[in-house]
Amino acid sequence: MRRQPLGTQENNQFHFRRKRGICKEMKTVKVTTDNKVSIIDVDFYDFRSIQQAIGGHFETVHTQLMADYFKDPSVIMLVDEEGLVKELPYNAVGSALYGTPQHGCPIVGDLIFARVDGEDIVAPENAEAMIERLIGTFIGLKRA
């Protein structure tokens, strides 16, 4: 079966199967603007679940800096795409991994981490290890 973009009949059938319990939420890492990190459940096959996790419409962010830090080129951040317009607070962890000191554009608002797997966005392989690495690197970052 060929994958279809959001909003197609085939995709709506997929969401129907998900509601019947075939698809499950996945564990991912959330970093808030008040320097709290936690593991949350997100259904990456439902864009509303991602929006709820970060507080709005989202965009993906991928940098070489982040790929090098996590030693995984598939790691991405999902951030609020309207964060600057909404004047959301600065996210220190997200901005550091985005390279804000080099180019001046910050990450604002809460973020979640994910991985790209082909055409899909999925949860990180080991959310707990990701949290431990982040806490060990970023001074002031605490578990929620």
GROMACS elastic network, one bead per residue, 0.5 to 0.9 nm:
[ bonds ]
;  ai    aj funct       b0    kb
    3    10     6  0.81043   500
    3    11     6  0.79804   500
    3   119     6  0.87816   500
    4     7     6  0.83233   500
    4     8     6  0.63838   500
    4     9     6  0.84146   500
    4    10     6  0.65101   500
    4    11     6  0.61586   500
    5     8     6  0.62125   500
    5    10     6  0.87460   500
    5    11     6  0.70046   500
    6     9     6  0.88453   500
    6    10     6  0.88938   500
    6    11     6  0.60257   500
    6    12     6  0.79785   500
    7    10     6  0.83288   500
    7    11     6  0.63005   500
    7    12     6  0.66541   500
    8    11     6  0.52007   500
    8    12     6  0.62912   500
    8    13     6  0.87728   500
    9    12     6  0.51201   500
    9    13     6  0.63843   500
    9    14     6  0.87935   500
   10    13     6  0.51549   500
   10    14     6  0.64401   500
   10    15     6  0.89295   500
   11    15     6  0.64172   500
   11    16     6  0.87077   500
   12    15     6  0.50797   500
   12    16     6  0.63238   500
   12    17     6  0.88195   500
   13    17     6  0.63756   500
   13    18     6  0.86730   500
   14    17     6  0.51192   500
   14    18     6  0.62712   500
   14    19     6  0.87690   500
   14    45     6  0.89224   500
   15    19     6  0.62635   500
   15    20     6  0.87383   500
   15    23     6  0.87813   500
   15    45     6  0.79269   500
   15    46     6  0.76134   500
   16    19     6  0.51820   500
   16    20     6  0.65518   500
   17    20     6  0.50914   500
   17    21     6  0.67797   500
   17    22     6  0.58786   500
   17    23     6  0.73325   500
   18    21     6  0.52691   500
   18    22     6  0.51098   500
   18    24     6  0.73556   500
   18    45     6  0.84875   500
   19    22     6  0.73557   500
   19    23     6  0.76959   500
   20    23     6  0.81077   500
   21    24     6  0.67687   500
   23    43     6  0.81068   500
   23    45     6  0.82263   500
   24    42     6  0.86746   500
   24    43     6  0.65637   500
   25    41     6  0.55454   500
   25    42     6  0.51035   500
   25    44     6  0.72841   500
   25    45     6  0.86939   500
   26    40     6  0.80284   500
   26    41     6  0.52560   500
   26    42     6  0.53501   500
   26    43     6  0.60028   500
   26    44     6  0.73850   500
   26   122     6  0.77167   500
   26   123     6  0.58821   500
   26   124     6  0.87740   500
   27    39     6  0.62159   500
   27    40     6  0.55745   500
   27    42     6  0.64619   500
   27    43     6  0.88092   500
   27   123     6  0.61655   500
   27   124     6  0.76151   500
   27   125     6  0.88523   500
   27   126     6  0.85553   500
   27   127     6  0.66409   500
   28    38     6  0.82650   500
   28    39     6  0.54543   500
   28    40     6  0.55135   500
   28    41     6  0.62994   500
   28    42     6  0.68887   500
   28   112     6  0.69101   500
   28   113     6  0.63307   500
   28   114     6  0.68269   500
   28   122     6  0.87889   500
   28   123     6  0.53643   500
   28   124     6  0.60726   500
   28   125     6  0.86628   500
   28   126     6  0.83310   500
   28   127     6  0.55793   500
   28   128     6  0.87516   500
   29    37     6  0.69070   500
   29    38     6  0.56962   500
   29    40     6  0.62304   500
   29    41     6  0.87308   500
   29   111     6  0.83894   500
   29   112     6  0.55450   500
   29   113     6  0.55905   500
   29   114     6  0.80071   500
   29   123     6  0.84621   500
   29   124     6  0.79083   500
   29   127     6  0.58635   500
   29   128     6  0.81001   500
   29   130     6  0.74970   500
   29   131     6  0.69970   500
   30    36     6  0.80884   500
   30    37     6  0.55904   500
   30    38     6  0.53723   500
   30    39     6  0.62016   500
   30    40     6  0.66780   500
   30    53     6  0.79415   500
   30    54     6  0.83029   500
   30   110     6  0.71780   500
   30   111     6  0.56962   500
   30   113     6  0.66888   500
   31    34     6  0.83396   500
   31    35     6  0.66208   500
   31    36     6  0.57617   500
   31    38     6  0.67821   500
   31    91     6  0.80265   500
   31    93     6  0.74931   500
   31    94     6  0.79171   500
   31   110     6  0.58328   500
   31   111     6  0.54478   500
   31   112     6  0.63074   500
   31   113     6  0.84583   500
   31   141     6  0.88100   500
   32    35     6  0.55327   500
   32    36     6  0.53469   500
   32    37     6  0.65109   500
   32    38     6  0.87377   500
   32    54     6  0.88079   500
   32    91     6  0.68577   500
   32    93     6  0.87919   500
   32   109     6  0.68991   500
   32   111     6  0.65243   500
   32   112     6  0.87382   500
   33    36     6  0.73282   500
   33    88     6  0.86324   500
   33    89     6  0.61199   500
   33    90     6  0.61006   500
   33    92     6  0.71240   500
   33    93     6  0.84592   500
   33   108     6  0.74052   500
   33   109     6  0.58639   500
   33   110     6  0.56608   500
   33   111     6  0.85138   500
   34    89     6  0.85783   500
   34    90     6  0.88431   500
   34    91     6  0.77195   500
   34    92     6  0.88341   500
   34   110     6  0.88600   500
   34   141     6  0.84898   500
   35    91     6  0.76566   500
   35    92     6  0.75063   500
   35    93     6  0.76982   500
   35   140     6  0.67357   500
   35   142     6  0.63579   500
   35   143     6  0.84352   500
   35   144     6  0.86070   500
   36   140     6  0.87275   500
   36   141     6  0.58288   500
   36   142     6  0.50253   500
   36   143     6  0.53765   500
   37   131     6  0.69700   500
   37   134     6  0.85337   500
   37   135     6  0.82294   500
   37   141     6  0.69069   500
   37   142     6  0.60450   500
   37   144     6  0.55122   500
   38   128     6  0.89224   500
   38   131     6  0.74465   500
   38   142     6  0.86597   500
   38   143     6  0.57880   500
   38   144     6  0.54898   500
   39   127     6  0.67445   500
   39   128     6  0.74876   500
   39   131     6  0.81043   500
   39   144     6  0.88506   500
   40    53     6  0.82533   500
   40   112     6  0.89474   500
   41    49     6  0.89354   500
   41    53     6  0.87495   500
   42    45     6  0.87273   500
   42    46     6  0.84782   500
   42    49     6  0.58757   500
   42    50     6  0.63798   500
   42    52     6  0.89161   500
   42    53     6  0.72769   500
   42   123     6  0.81294   500
   43    46     6  0.56032   500
   43    47     6  0.79025   500
   43    48     6  0.86010   500
   43    49     6  0.57244   500
   43    50     6  0.71074   500
   43   122     6  0.86935   500
   43   123     6  0.89538   500
   44    47     6  0.66717   500
   44    48     6  0.89473   500
   44    49     6  0.70089   500
   44    50     6  0.65363   500
   44   114     6  0.88223   500
   44   120     6  0.83825   500
   44   121     6  0.63106   500
   44   122     6  0.60198   500
   44   123     6  0.75098   500
   45    48     6  0.89929   500
   45    49     6  0.82439   500
   45    50     6  0.87997   500
   45   120     6  0.82883   500
   45   121     6  0.78947   500
   45   122     6  0.83614   500
   46    49     6  0.55114   500
   46    50     6  0.70023   500
   47    50     6  0.51762   500
   47    51     6  0.62081   500
   47    52     6  0.86373   500
   47    57     6  0.87286   500
   47    58     6  0.87366   500
   48    52     6  0.60466   500
   48    53     6  0.85802   500
   48    56     6  0.88462   500
   48    57     6  0.87373   500
   49    52     6  0.51227   500
   49    53     6  0.63168   500
   49    54     6  0.89661   500
   50    53     6  0.50820   500
   50    54     6  0.64867   500
   50    55     6  0.83026   500
   50    56     6  0.83250   500
   50    57     6  0.83946   500
   50    58     6  0.75773   500
   50    78     6  0.81656   500
   50   112     6  0.84516   500
   51    54     6  0.54221   500
   51    55     6  0.54663   500
   51    57     6  0.56097   500
   51    58     6  0.64069   500
   51    80     6  0.80647   500
   52    55     6  0.51573   500
   52    56     6  0.66712   500
   52    57     6  0.89159   500
   53    56     6  0.82041   500
   53   110     6  0.81501   500
   53   111     6  0.79124   500
   53   112     6  0.74729   500
   54    57     6  0.81017   500
   54    58     6  0.75177   500
   54    78     6  0.77555   500
   54    79     6  0.65232   500
   54    80     6  0.62770   500
   54   109     6  0.73896   500
   54   110     6  0.53683   500
   54   111     6  0.56839   500
   54   112     6  0.69885   500
   55    58     6  0.84670   500
   55    79     6  0.88654   500
   55    80     6  0.68316   500
   55   109     6  0.80993   500
   55   110     6  0.75150   500
   56    79     6  0.85139   500
   56    80     6  0.56172   500
   56    81     6  0.75960   500
   56    82     6  0.76021   500
   56    83     6  0.84220   500
   57    79     6  0.81508   500
   57    80     6  0.56409   500
   57    81     6  0.58535   500
   57    82     6  0.70460   500
   58    78     6  0.60851   500
   58    79     6  0.52699   500
   58    82     6  0.78695   500
   59    77     6  0.82403   500
   59    78     6  0.56315   500
   59    79     6  0.55868   500
   59    80     6  0.63776   500
   59    81     6  0.52369   500
   60    76     6  0.64372   500
   60    77     6  0.57297   500
   60    79     6  0.65238   500
   60    80     6  0.89821   500
   60    81     6  0.85201   500
   61    76     6  0.55933   500
   61    77     6  0.50520   500
   61    78     6  0.62628   500
   61    79     6  0.73325   500
   61    98     6  0.77181   500
   62    65     6  0.85316   500
   62    66     6  0.69520   500
   62    67     6  0.76688   500
   62    73     6  0.85602   500
   62    74     6  0.83275   500
   62    75     6  0.71297   500
   62    77     6  0.65921   500
   62    98     6  0.76771   500
   63    66     6  0.52611   500
   63    67     6  0.63520   500
   63    68     6  0.86630   500
   63    73     6  0.86210   500
   63    75     6  0.88717   500
   63    76     6  0.78060   500
   63    97     6  0.75561   500
   63    98     6  0.62189   500
   63    99     6  0.80011   500
   64    68     6  0.60241   500
   64    69     6  0.84393   500
   64    73     6  0.74773   500
   64    98     6  0.87444   500
   65    68     6  0.52107   500
   65    69     6  0.60893   500
   65    70     6  0.87322   500
   65    96     6  0.88972   500
   65    97     6  0.61327   500
   65    98     6  0.70180   500
   65    99     6  0.70425   500
   66    70     6  0.61746   500
   66    71     6  0.81017   500
   66    72     6  0.82011   500
   66    73     6  0.78631   500
   66    75     6  0.72323   500
   66    76     6  0.76724   500
   66    77     6  0.89425   500
   66    96     6  0.89468   500
   66    97     6  0.52762   500
   66    98     6  0.69690   500
   66    99     6  0.87172   500
   67    70     6  0.54642   500
   67    71     6  0.55843   500
   67    72     6  0.50599   500
   67    74     6  0.70068   500
   67    75     6  0.62231   500
   67    76     6  0.81323   500
   68    72     6  0.67318   500
   68    73     6  0.72310   500
   69    72     6  0.78575   500
   69    97     6  0.79880   500
   70    73     6  0.78867   500
   70    75     6  0.73818   500
   70   130     6  0.78781   500
   70   133     6  0.84814   500
   71    75     6  0.87984   500
   72    75     6  0.59601   500
   72   115     6  0.88268   500
   73    76     6  0.83666   500
   73   115     6  0.85857   500
   73   116     6  0.87987   500
   74   114     6  0.81956   500
   74   115     6  0.50287   500
   74   116     6  0.50945   500
   74   117     6  0.72514   500
   75   113     6  0.69850   500
   75   114     6  0.57747   500
   75   116     6  0.65983   500
   75   124     6  0.73513   500
   76   112     6  0.85392   500
   76   113     6  0.58005   500
   76   114     6  0.53469   500
   76   115     6  0.56445   500
   76   116     6  0.71632   500
   76   121     6  0.89316   500
   77    94     6  0.78221   500
   77   111     6  0.64590   500
   77   112     6  0.57368   500
   77   114     6  0.62078   500
   77   115     6  0.83666   500
   78    81     6  0.87259   500
   78   110     6  0.88664   500
   78   111     6  0.56335   500
   78   112     6  0.53414   500
   78   113     6  0.61832   500
   78   114     6  0.72416   500
   79    82     6  0.87626   500
   79    83     6  0.78865   500
   79    94     6  0.87913   500
   79   107     6  0.75738   500
   79   108     6  0.77477   500
   79   109     6  0.70698   500
   79   110     6  0.67097   500
   79   112     6  0.69598   500
   79   113     6  0.89909   500
   80    83     6  0.51147   500
   80    84     6  0.85855   500
   80   107     6  0.87222   500
   80   108     6  0.75373   500
   80   109     6  0.64577   500
   80   110     6  0.74175   500
   80   111     6  0.74081   500
   81    84     6  0.78869   500
   81    85     6  0.87701   500
   82    85     6  0.52870   500
   82    86     6  0.60750   500
   82    87     6  0.85263   500
   82    88     6  0.87655   500
   83    86     6  0.50571   500
   83    87     6  0.60224   500
   83    88     6  0.53114   500
   83    89     6  0.82861   500
   83   107     6  0.79211   500
   83   108     6  0.56066   500
   83   109     6  0.59954   500
   84    88     6  0.61939   500
   84    89     6  0.86771   500
   84   106     6  0.86007   500
   84   107     6  0.82948   500
   84   108     6  0.65976   500
   84   109     6  0.85583   500
   85    88     6  0.78487   500
   87    90     6  0.88927   500
   87   108     6  0.79255   500
   87   109     6  0.86719   500
   88    91     6  0.88708   500
   88   108     6  0.55473   500
   88   109     6  0.51972   500
   88   110     6  0.87385   500
   89   107     6  0.87812   500
   89   108     6  0.54249   500
   89   109     6  0.56131   500
   89   110     6  0.85850   500
   90    94     6  0.86091   500
   90    95     6  0.77402   500
   90   106     6  0.69187   500
   90   107     6  0.62855   500
   90   109     6  0.63670   500
   90   110     6  0.88581   500
   91    94     6  0.54030   500
   91    95     6  0.59491   500
   91    96     6  0.85510   500
   91   106     6  0.76258   500
   91   107     6  0.56360   500
   91   109     6  0.59779   500
   91   110     6  0.68429   500
   91   111     6  0.82036   500
   92    95     6  0.51318   500
   92    96     6  0.60835   500
   92    97     6  0.86701   500
   92   106     6  0.84184   500
   92   107     6  0.76413   500
   92   108     6  0.83117   500
   92   138     6  0.88725   500
   93    96     6  0.52133   500
   93    97     6  0.63087   500
   93    98     6  0.85053   500
   93   107     6  0.85116   500
   93   134     6  0.83257   500
   93   138     6  0.71519   500
   93   141     6  0.83705   500
   94    97     6  0.52415   500
   94    98     6  0.59719   500
   94    99     6  0.86261   500
   94   100     6  0.87723   500
   94   106     6  0.79547   500
   94   107     6  0.55771   500
   94   108     6  0.77539   500
   94   110     6  0.85615   500
   94   111     6  0.72683   500
   95    99     6  0.61374   500
   95   100     6  0.51965   500
   95   101     6  0.79443   500
   95   105     6  0.79067   500
   95   106     6  0.51635   500
   95   108     6  0.77118   500
   96    99     6  0.52461   500
   96   100     6  0.59744   500
   96   101     6  0.71908   500
   96   106     6  0.85002   500
   96   107     6  0.85631   500
   97   100     6  0.77954   500
   98   101     6  0.87377   500
   98   105     6  0.84648   500
   98   106     6  0.76341   500
   98   107     6  0.72465   500
   99   102     6  0.55727   500
   99   103     6  0.67740   500
   99   104     6  0.80224   500
   99   105     6  0.81584   500
   99   106     6  0.82690   500
  100   103     6  0.53305   500
  100   105     6  0.52534   500
  100   106     6  0.53380   500
  100   107     6  0.77609   500
  101   104     6  0.56470   500
  101   105     6  0.81006   500
  101   106     6  0.85002   500
  102   105     6  0.86098   500
  103   106     6  0.86830   500
  107   110     6  0.87380   500
  107   111     6  0.86973   500
  108   111     6  0.83786   500
  113   123     6  0.73242   500
  113   124     6  0.68979   500
  113   127     6  0.89151   500
  114   121     6  0.64441   500
  114   122     6  0.56481   500
  114   124     6  0.51957   500
  114   125     6  0.88541   500
  115   120     6  0.82841   500
  115   121     6  0.56857   500
  115   122     6  0.52788   500
  115   123     6  0.59239   500
  115   124     6  0.56328   500
  115   125     6  0.82325   500
  116   119     6  0.70075   500
  116   120     6  0.58716   500
  116   122     6  0.63280   500
  116   123     6  0.86819   500
  117   120     6  0.51286   500
  117   121     6  0.60868   500
  117   122     6  0.66774   500
  118   121     6  0.81201   500
  122   125     6  0.87138   500
  123   126     6  0.84439   500
  123   127     6  0.80030   500
  124   127     6  0.58433   500
  124   130     6  0.81181   500
  125   129     6  0.89515   500
  125   130     6  0.88829   500
  126   129     6  0.54788   500
  126   130     6  0.63649   500
  126   131     6  0.88994   500
  127   130     6  0.50241   500
  127   131     6  0.62946   500
  127   132     6  0.87696   500
  128   131     6  0.51428   500
  128   132     6  0.63271   500
  128   133     6  0.87288   500
  129   132     6  0.50880   500
  129   133     6  0.62156   500
  129   134     6  0.86485   500
  130   133     6  0.52082   500
  130   134     6  0.62351   500
  130   135     6  0.86827   500
  131   134     6  0.51038   500
  131   135     6  0.60747   500
  131   136     6  0.84369   500
  131   143     6  0.83186   500
  132   135     6  0.52211   500
  132   136     6  0.60403   500
  132   137     6  0.86210   500
  133   136     6  0.51107   500
  133   137     6  0.62413   500
  133   138     6  0.86738   500
  134   137     6  0.51683   500
  134   138     6  0.59130   500
  134   141     6  0.75972   500
  135   138     6  0.55233   500
  135   139     6  0.71126   500
  135   140     6  0.79136   500
  135   141     6  0.55386   500
  135   142     6  0.65796   500
  135   143     6  0.81354   500
  136   139     6  0.74987   500
  136   141     6  0.85519   500
  137   141     6  0.85866   500
  138   141     6  0.57350   500
  139   142     6  0.86424   500
